[in-house]
Amino acid sequence: MRIAVLKERASGEERVAATPETVKKFIALGADLAIEAGAGSGASISDQAFVDAGASVGSAADACKDADIVLGIQAPDPVLLAGAKPGAWVAATFDPFRNGDLVQSYAKQGLEALSMEFMPRITRAQSMDVLSSQSNLAGYKAVIASADAYGRAFPMMMTAAGTVQAAKVFVMGVGVAGLQAIATAKRLGAQVSATDVRSATKEQIQSLGAKPIFVESVEGIEGEGSGGYATEMSEEYQKAQAELVSEHIAKQDIVITTALIPGRDAPRLISDAQIASMKDGSVIFDLAVSQGGNVEGSRPDTPVQKHGVTIIGFSNTAGHLAADASALFARNLYNFLSAFWDTEAGKPVLDEEIGDAVRLTQGGKIVNERLLG
């Protein structure tokens, strides 16, 4: 069983899909690991560290030659995988709803694409969930980047020269990223509030010491979709939410938006008029900027100044913490494959529940129901 790991080609992508820790664990299962030279440089992992862990290091072609499994952060161009075995598995993120041509090319080449974003949100798959592990770091980074752009202190400070008031931070969307953003902002001493369309998150917000901001006038809307994701709300709810947010946002120093629905453009949460209501020097961090953005006028990796407000957002937020993000992503991949490792066969054998959920292509065809429906 040969497992290959390539250097990521996407612009600005510094993460790597394996670490010396996971290399050793895969070798203990009986696999051979082949790493492309320089694959870990962006995550502060040297080629020698991989060699010391037991992997071979060489060119991309050498790494992929006769590979049974290829691991990636973002799915590699199938041209790079020409030397892999027929039917080789590729476990990575594919963004399959927006990258249909890529998925089709994997099918055409006879590769078995395993989309880590499609990992079902069930208890036994939690340790395999790359969206959660990367979102957790993204929520942290959003606060740190916002604090840097804000230009003022976060905590209240009592000094002989007077008092510095605590920054007011408002988090919109309380999933994994939002909860980490709340916790980080609280640790930095900010006055934190948060909102979400799912009523069940109110207790979570309060448990972190933040103030929940919820629409109370519209009844019967829970907002809980499948897999723990939020659903799109009715026009009535959206109108009520917009009014509440408009009133609250004008008083905030920093706003962090985190709303994403898989397979769809990010919902618009903040309009130009709402930005104009904020104080000069305020900051908005749009965590959904790579999928169209929650904030009107936001641009990936390019700070925007509007009405005296700085709007920022990264196309790959977790990638700005490449070392930790790689470590978590690599563990997710190891947890995924090792959970199905058949000792006698010397390879992983996926079951239906998780295998059918993540498998996009097989036998030269697209097979995932979510893409065929």
C-alpha positions, 0 to 999 in steps of 0.5 A: 500500500503506497500513499503519496502526498504532493506539494499543494499547487493552489496560490497561497496554499501553505498547508500539507496533507501529512506530517511526520506524526501521521507518516509514522502512524501510516507506516505502523499500519504497513503503508509506504509513504512517498512525499514530494520534495518541499511539500511541507515547507509552508507548514515548517516541515522539512524534507528531512523531517519526513525522511526521519519519520520513514517516508521517501522524498522525491519529485511529484512523479516519483511520489505518485508512481504506483500510488494506491492513495494520494492525500491532499489539502485541495484536490490536485490536478489529475494530470499530476496523478498520471503515474498512480495505479488505476482506480487510486483513491484521492482523499482531499477537499474538492469543493465538488458543487463548484468544481464539476469539471474537476470531478468529471476529470477524475471520473474520466481518468478512472480515479476514485475521488473522496471528498473530505467536505462530504464527511457526514456529521455523525459522532463516529466521523467527528475526528475525520471532519476537516471542515470542523478542524479548519473552521476552528482555526479560521474562527481564531484567525479571524479575531486575531486579524481583526484585532491587528486591523482595528488599531485599538486595544481589545480589553478594558484598561484602567490607567492613571491617564484614564480608561480604555474601553473594551472593544465591542465584537459581534459574531454573526453565525455560531457554528464551529468558526463562530464559537471559536471567534467568540471564545477568542474575542472573550479571551482577549477581553472584548465585550462580545455578542453573537447571533445565529438563525438557529435558536439552539445556539443561544445557550452556546453563546451564553456558555461562552460569556457572550450576549445572544442577539436573537430575533424574538418577534418571529416565532416558529423558526428554528433554522436548523438544517441537516448536518447541523448547518443553518438553512436559508430563512423565510423573507419574514425572518430575514427582514426581522433579522436585518432590522435587529442587526442594523440597530446592533451593528451600528454600535460595534467595533468589530463584526465577524461574519461566518455564515456558509451553506455548503454548495451555495453562495454565501448569504448576504448579511451586511449591506452597504447601508449597514456598513455606513452606520458603523463608526469610523475605524471599525473592522469587519472580517468576512469569513465567507468571502471566498464563496461570494461573501456575507458582506457587500463589497468584500474581496478575498485577500484585499482589504476594502475601505468603505465609509471609514470601515475596514473590510477584510477576509482571506480566501484561505483563512485556516491556511494562514495558520499552516502548521497547526492547520496541517497537523489537524488536517493530516490527523483527520485524514489518518483518522479517516483511513485508519478507521477502515484499515483492514489488516489482512487486506493491507488497505482501508475498506470503506463502509457504506455509510461513510464511503458512499457519503464521501465518494464522488467518482468510481469506475469511470463515473460520478457516483455521489447522489448529491451530485447526481440529484 
